[in-house]
Amino acid sequence: MKSRKTLSAAALGLSVLAGCGARSELDNGNFQETQTPQEPHDPPVETPDNVQLLTRRMLAEELVGDVMKLEGECVLSFPDVSVNDSLCYPAHVLHTLDADNGFPDGTFKPDEYVLRAEAWKVASRALGLIGHDSVCLDEIEDASYDDWYGAYVGAFCRNGLPVLKEPGKVEPGEVMTVEEFDELKETLTAHFFDRPLARYDLMDLAVSSFLNVNVVDVDGCEPVYVDVDPNSVECVTTNMMFDAGYIGELPDGEFRGTDYLNHAEMSKFFSLLGGIEPVASGCSGADQSTWYADYMDGLCEDGYLPEGWATDPGAMADFFVTSQTAWQMDLDSYDF
């Protein structure tokens, strides 16, 4: 495994979130349905000389490279992005994650500016941000769930990410500045990669990236686990994963959603989620007497992780695109 995180097809499907690009109008009823931007827009007529505006190239390269810390071989996804362009791999990643599908004519248009709402959508879908904070949305004048971008504003609120332009307003139709994006990058990095991954985080990622669902309606949700709040995003995500058979009953009927994850839990979960057959081969280097060895070996045999990765905590952390702190825990925790 490389020192920096690499991205396989499986990782793209499971990793930390549809098309987005600059448009002439923010209010477009077909945007959410078609998941493609419309026609390019011009930059604001009056832009101070000292204000740099965010382009689609900058958004893709910095989100994938600086925040997600991914690198890999270029796969052409857009005709106006060449194989020798530094944008090629980031654009491919966002396209594969269904975070940015380009324009209706199939092009990426790297030099187009990015509206604030469009940046929220790309970041949300690339990183698996779901759910909403209804209190936050109720206090915002220019965003609601009736707007195509409302779900992404809600997801930003729920995860404590910067979204307000001024008190009570998010200004979704303004072009995002580089300064605003730098602040967003810093917060995203702290939220996703400078802290351990908790069990609730994994549910969000699985539901948004694997099932491609954004949780909006939580009313009437009765939790499977006794420590999960009813009528909450966490209630919906844990119930979905339980009903699908990806997670099961836990000690005392609790989910313990704020507990940090470890190698063993993640191996079993992603094996089930990806339909990867457990095998007893010793490929991973895991202790064959443990309950989790077969899951680790299955991931190794299918080529998702290198041989002997179980002896290298950093390798597992790299693959699952998360903080290495999460993998320093005792592997003999309760079964997931």
N, C-alpha and C positions, 0 to 999 in steps of 0.2 A: 504494500500500500504506500502510495506517495505521501510525503509529509504534508502536502496540501490536499484538501479534499477533492476527490474525483467523483464523477457522476456516471453511473451506469443507467441503462434503461429502467432497471428495477428501482434504483434509488430515485430517479426522476419521478416515478409513479408514486413513491411512498414518502418523498422528502417534504421537508418543509417546503402556488396556490393556484376573463377570457380576453380576448384580444383588446388592445388599447392603443390609442394613438391620438395625435392632435386632430381636432375637428373644428369646423366653422361654427357649430352650435353645440352648446352643452345639452340642451333639452332635446333629446332624440328618442322617441318611443321605441325605436328598433335597436337601440344600442345594446341593451341587456340581452335581448333575444338573439340578435345576430352575432353578438360578441365580436364585432369588428368596428373600427373607427370609420368615419365618413371622410370628408375631403379635408385637405390641409387648411390651417388657418394662419393668418398673418400674426406676427408678434404685436403686442400692444403699441398703439401709436406713440405714446409718450413713455419711454423707458429711460430712467436715469442712466447716465454713462457708467456709473459704478455698480450697476446691478446686472449680474450675469444670469441669463435664463437657462433653464434645464432643457436639454435636448434628449431625444429618444436614445441616442447613442450613449450619452452620459448616464442616463437612467439604467440602461441594460448593463453596461460594463461595470458600473460601480455597485449596483445591487447584487449582481452575480459574483463579481470578483472581490469587492471590499466587504460586503455584508455576509453573503452566503459562503464566501471563500472557496469557490468551486473553480476548477480548471480542467480542461480536457481537450480532446481533438475536435476540430471544427467539423460540423455536419451542416451542409448548406440547407437553409430553411427559407431564404428569401433571395430573389434574383438580383436585388440591388446591394447585397452584402456578399463580397467575394470571399473565397476560401482563405486568402491571405490577409483579410481584414481582422483586426483585433476584436471587432464586434461579432464575428461569425459565431464563436462558441456561446457568448452570453445570449445572443438572439436565439440561438438554437435551444438553449436551456429554458428560456421564458416561453418559447413556442411549445416545447414539449410539455411544460407544466401548465399549458393553457392559460398562461398569464398575459401573453402578448402575441396575438395572431396576425399582427400587421394590418395592412389596409385592404379594402375590397379587391384591389387590383393585384394582390399578392405580394406587394412590396413592403419594405420595412420603413423607408423614409427616415434614415438616421438623423438628419439635420432638422427635422420638425421639432417644434417646441411641445412641451408636455403640460397639459392642464393639471391642476392640483387633484381634481377628481380622478383623472387617468392614472396619476402616480399612485394614488391610494389603491386603485383596483389592481394594478400590476403587483405592488408590494403585498397586498392582502392575499392574492391568489398564489404568488410565488412562495410565500412563507406559511400558508395555512391559517391565516387569521379568519376566524369565524365568530358568530354570535353577535351580541349587541349589548349596549348599555342604554336602557330605555330612559333613565334619568338624564343622561348626557344628551340624548337626541331630543328630548322634550325641551331642553334649554337652547337648542340651536334653531335659528330662524330660517336658515336657507338649506336645510337638509331634513328629509324624512324618509321613511321606508317606501313612500310612493315614488321616490326618485330612484333612478337606476344606480346611483352612487350611494344611496342611503345605507345599504347593507355594509359598505366598506367604511363609511364614517362610523357606524355603530361598532364595527369590529375594532377600529382604531381606539374608540372610546373604551371598550371593554378591556383592551390590553394596555391601556395607559400610554398610548402613543400620541404625539403631537398632531392635532388636526385643526385646531382653531386658528383663524387668521387674526381675529379680534374677538373680544367678548361676545358670545352668542352667534358668531358667524364663522363659516369655514371657507367661503368664497370659492366654491368648486369650479367656477368657470375661469378663474384667473390662471395664467401660466405660472408654474412653480419656479421659484428662483433657485439658484445653486445653493444659496445660503440656507434656504428652507430645507432643501434636500439633504444638505450636510447635517443639519440638526436631526432630520428623520433617520438618516443612516446611523448616527451615533446612538439614538434611542433603540433602533431595531437591533443593533449589535449587542447592546446591553441586555435587551429583553430576551434574545434568542440564543446568543452564543457566549455570553459572559456569565452564565448561571447554569446550574444543572437542569436537566430535563425532568419534569415531574410527570406523574401519571395522567393528570388532566391535560397537560400539554400534548401528550401522545394521542389522546382521544381527539383533540382538536385537529391534529395533523392527519390522522387516519380518516376522519369524517370529511375534511375539506379536500385533501389531495387524492385519497383513494376512492372515496364514494362521491366526490365532487358535490358535496352538499353544504349549503350555508344555512346554519340554524337561525331561523327567525321566530317561528311560533313555538313558544315553550309552555303555553297555557295548558293545564290539564296533565302535564307529565308527572307520572308517579314513579319515583326512582326504584330501581332494582336493589340498590344498595342503601343501607340504613343511614349512612353518613353523607349522602348526597342530597342537596336541597331540592325539593319538588319545584316544578315550574321554573327550572333554570336551564341554561345552556348545558351545563355539566350533566344534568339529568337526561337530556335528550341524547348527548353523545355517548354516555356510558350505556344507556339502554339500547342504542343502535348497535354498539359493538357487542353487547351481551346477546341480543337477539340474533345477531349474525354468527354467534359462536366463537368470536375472536377473544373474548374474555369470559371467565366463569365465576363461580362462587368463590368468595374469599373468606378467610377466618373472621368469625363474628359478624358476617354479612356486611362488612365494611369494604369500601373501595380504596380509601386512603389516597385520595387524588392528589394531595400535596406532597406525598412521599416521592423521593427521587428514584429514578429507574436505574437498573444495572444491566450488565451484559446478559444475564440469564433471562430476565423478563423480556428484554427487547428481542432476543433470539427467538423465543417461543412465539411472541406476538407477530413478528414479521414473517416467520415461517408459515403461520396460519393465514395471515393476511395475503401473502403472496402465493399460497398454495405450494410451498416448497417442502418436499418430502423429507422428514427426519431420517437420518441414517446413522449407523454406528460404524464410522470408518476411521476415526482418529485424525481426520484431516485438519480439524481446527486446533488440535492440541489440548482440547478440554479434557478434564478428568472423566474417564469413561464410567466411573461409578456414580456420577451425579445425574440428576433427572434432566438437566438441560443439555448434556453433551450431544445427544442426537440432533437437537435443533441447531446447535452450533456447527456440527459436522455437515448437516444438510445445506446450510448457507455456504459453507466452504466448498462442498462438492459441486454445487451449482455455479461456482465461480463468482459469487457475490463478495466473497472475502478471501484473502490469501491464506495459504496453508500456515498453520501455527499462530493465527491471529489471537487466539485465546490467551497466549502468553504475552501479548502486547496490548495493554489497555488502550493505547492511543489509536490502534488500528480500528477497533470497534467504534471509537468515538468519531474517527474520521468518516467512516462509512455512513453512520447515522446522522451526520451533520449536526452535531450537538457539542456541548461543553464536555471536555475530558473530565471535569470534576465529577460528572454523573457516573463515571465508570470506576470510581475508586471505592465503591461500596462493596460490602460482603456479598459474594455470589450466592451464599446459602440463605437468602431471604425466602419468604414464603412464595409459593408457586403462583404465577400470574394466570 
